[in-house]
Structure formats: C-alpha cells, structure tokens
C-alpha cells in the first residue's frame, strides 16, 4: 500500500466534486514554461504544469524537465509557487543536480507562456530530511510571494533507490 503524502491534505476539492487532476490553477496569470539559473548553468530548462500522484505526492517529470505544481499560487502572487525537478534520473544528472550549489543572493529568471519573464532572488537555502519537509511553508497558499525550488539531496539509500533529504531554495521576486 502506498503511503499518503502530507501534500494530499493540502489539495482541496473543487466544490462538491472530486479533485480533477487536469483542472487549471486558481490564480490568473501566465504559466511558467522555462527556467534559467545562470549560477547552476540552467538556460531555459523546460517547465510543465504537474499535479499529484495517486499516493498524494507531487508529480515530478523526467530528468530533463521541471514540474510546476499547478495548484500552487501563480508565480509572484501571495504564497509559495513550487518548482521541483530530479537531482538524477535513470542514471543521468537531472535538471536540479546542482541546486544545492545555489547561494543566497543568486538570481534566476522564469519564462512565461505569454512571452514575459520575471526575475527572482534566492533568500534562503535549506536541507530537510524527507519526513521533516515543512509542507505548510513549502506549499503555502498565503504570505509573501515566494518561489520554492526543490529536489532530492543528502545521502542516497541504494536499497530504497532514494535520497534521504530534500534540498530547498526559497526565492523572492525582484
């Protein structure tokens, strides 16, 4: 049996209908389609909207794409907009392989589907044990506009084929 993720508790049903995994996000605004982070040599890495897996975990695309959690606030709106990617995928480096190299003050650019771009600055980095990830903060629906970049990190447990931690970078709009 799959373990239920705390993220599942943060997804709200729409009206009295069951959750539609293909439903659009709530906030108006352009959708992110690319991410450039010069400090870790990312140049317009593709971003696509993702939802939730059957076990309640956030869906993460393959190793060459970044997932934007479609039910997080639009980037630049109140709350946390979440972008996640793999550190490694099928024996190759993933898009966020070097996310843990980001320093506070690093600037990155999000490219949107309407042709616009917006820059953000890293304000904090952290590494949490998988069970210690602060879900209420990472998936916040209110508060200051924040972009949360997240991947796996720490030690790798071969028996589980998984990293023990999450690497998280928090950023504010410039």
CORZI-V277773 format. One line per field, one symbol per residue. ss: DSSP state (h for helix, s for strand, l for the rest). psi: psi as a letter, one per 40 degrees, with the letter a starting at -180 (. if undefined). burial: 1 if it has 24 or more other ideal C-beta (glycine too) atoms within 12 Angstrom, else 0. Layout:
BEGIN
ss: ???
psi: ???
burial: ???
END
This chain:
BEGIN
ss: lllllhhhhhlllllllllllllllllllllsssssshhhlssssssssslslllllslllllllssssllllllllllssssslllssllsslllllhhhlllllssssssllllssssssssssssshhhllhhhhlllllllssssssssssssllllssssssssssssl
psi: hhhhidddeehiihbeiihheeiiidiiiiiheihhgddffhhfhhhihibhideeihhhiaeeihhhheeiiiheihahhhhiiidihfeihidfdedeehiheiiihhhieeeiihiihheiiihiideehgddddfheaaihihhhiaiaaihhddefiidihhhhhiii.
burial: 000000100110000000000000100011111111101101001111111100001111101011111111111110111111111100000111111101000111111000001101111111110100101011111000111111111000000000101111111110
END
